[in-house]
Amino acid sequence: MNIPQLKKHELTFPNPNDANEDGIVAWGGDLNPPRLIRAYQNGIFPWYAKNDPIIWWSTDPRLIMELGDFKLSRSLKKSMKKFHYKIDANFIEVMKQCSSVKRENQNGTWIQDEIIEAYSALHDMDMAHSIESYQNGKLVGGLYGVVVGKVFCGESMFSLVNDASKSAYAILIKHLKFWGYDFIDSQVPTEHLKSLGAKEVTREYFLSRLY
């Protein structure tokens, strides 16, 4: 299957249901806010290594967290008392910390300077947000993501001390419920998020919920 190349002067994407077996929808284009917004509205997200072209994905299966399915253990509930929390107080630093996290089966980080610049632009447009955990005044954990309608698309998280990112995630869940959101798009399945209650769904089902 030939993977379509996006043209920089066009914002349209191929149908995400036409992605190849790995979930790749297209490559190329740019990370300008209008294109990023269009991508997320269609269940597509960028993910690529440094010095590679931009790769656009719509994975199948997709991992989502139904807000009512989040498993708040007693140990995590206790850990949450060790931190205080802020929203959007240090968005760029959260992204930079996420970029420095070493992850299994990944060489280097995909959160490079152009990614930070692009999502910072979305943040300035009130379409990307961070949840931050602090301890003794120091940022020790957090996460960031993109808002599409009533869906929060989680991008990445980091933790410098035990349970700092999970605690921020729990705070996110609490606020999303209050704000009337539907679910969290966790994109690529991971055992860590599954242990917290996230589940795999088909791309078709995910898109039906997104639209």
N, C-alpha and C positions, 0 to 999 in steps of 0.2 A: 504493500500500500504506500503510495506517495503521500507524504505529509504536506498539507498546504502551507504555503508561505504567505504571511501577512504583509500587506503593503503599508508603508508608513502613512500614506495619505488617506487610507480607508480604515474605518473603525469596525467594520463588520467582521464577525467570526464565523467559521463553519459551525454547523450544528454539532453540539457536544456529543450527541448520540452517534456521530460518525467518527468519533475518536478511534485510534487503533487499539489493539489488544492491550497495550501498556497504558492507555488512557491519554495519549498525546493527541491534541486537537489540531495544533498548528505550531509554526515557529516563526520567529522574526517579529517585525513591527517595532514598537517602542513601549515605554512604560509611562507615557503621558496620562494624566488623570482621566481624561475622557475614555481612553482605551481600557484602563484598569477598571473603571466603573462598569463599562459595558461587559467586560470579561466576568466580573463577579455577578452581575445581573443574570448572566447565562450559565452560571455554575462552573466557570473556568478560572483557573488561577495560574500565575507564572511560577516556575520552579526550574532553576538551571544553575550549572556550575560556573565559576569564574572563567572568563575568556570563551565561554560557549555562547551560541546565539540564544535568544530568549525562547524558552519552550513553554507552551501553553497546555495545561492539563485539565482533564475532567475524568477523574478516576472512577472505576467501577470494579469492586464495590466502593462506596463512599462511607466515611465514618461520621456519624452525627451523635450529638448528645441531646436527648430530650431533657428539658430542664427538670422534669419530675423524676428522672431516672438517676440523677447524680447521687452517688453513694458517699454520704458524709459520715465517715467513721468517727467513733468516740475519740480515737487518738488524734485525728486531724482536727476535730472540734476543739480539743485541748490545745493543739499546736497553734491554732488561729489566734489564741489570746496573746501569743508572744509578739505579734506584729500589729502595726497600725497601717492603714491603707489609704491610698490616694488614687484618683482617677485623672489621667491626662496631665499629671504634674511634671513628668519627665519622659515624654514619649520617645524622643530620640535616644536617650540613654538606655531605655528598655530595649530598643532595637539593637543598639550596639552591644549590650550584654548578651542578647540572644545570639548575635553573630559570633560571639566568642565561645559559645558552648560547643564542646566536642560531642558529636553524635555517632552512634553505632552505624557502621557501614557507610559513612560519609567521609570523604577526604576534603577537609577544609569546610568553608561555610558557603551557603548560597545567599546569605544576607550580606551582600557587598554594598559598596558605596552608592551605586545607582539604585539599588533596592531601597536603601534608607532614604535617599532623596525623594524617590517616587512615593513612598508611603507617608513620608513627612508632609508631602503636598496634599495627600488625602486627609491627613490629620488636620491640616490647616482648613480643609473644607468641611470638617466635622464628620468625616466618613471613616476615619480610622481612630482607634482609641487604645489606651493602655490602662491596665489595672496594676498597681504597684504595691509591693509589700516593703515596709520599712521596719528597721530594728535599731533602736538608739539613734534615730535620725538618718540612718544609712539605708540606701536602696539595696535590698538583699534578694529580691525576687520579683517576678511579674510576668506579664504576657501582653501581647497586642493583637489586634485583629481589625477586620473591616466590617462595616455595617451595610447590609443590603436589605432594605425593607425591615422586616421583623426577624431577621436572621443575623447572628454574629458569626462571622467567618474567622475562626481562630487561626493565627499564622504561626506564632512561635512563643515559647516561654523559657524562662531561665530561673535558676535558683542558686544562690550563693551559700545558703544555709538550709538545713533540712526543713522540708515542708513549706518553704517560702512561696514557691510557684503554685503548689496545690492549694495553699490558703488563698492566694490571689484568685485562683480559679473558682474556689467556693464563693468568694465575695462577688465575682462576676455573675455566677449563677443566681445569687440572691438578688442582685440588681436587675438582671435581665427578666426575672420573674416579675419584679415590681413594675418594670417598664412595659410589660406585655409582649415580650419577645417570644418567638416560637421554639427555636432550638439553636444549638451551636453547630456550625459546619466545621468538623475537625479534619476534613479532607482525606488524608492518607491514614489508613488504619494503623494503630500502634497498640501494643499490649498495655502500655501505661494508661492510656485513656480508656481502654476497654475495662480495666480494673476499677475505674471510677464510675463506670456505668454507660459509657458510649457504646454504640452498636453499629454494625455494618448494615447498609441498605444498598439497594441497587441504584444505579445512576438514574434510571427512569423514575423511581420513587422519589429520590432526592430532588430532581428537577420539578416534579409535580408539587412538592412542598415549597420549593423556592418561588415558583411562578404564582 
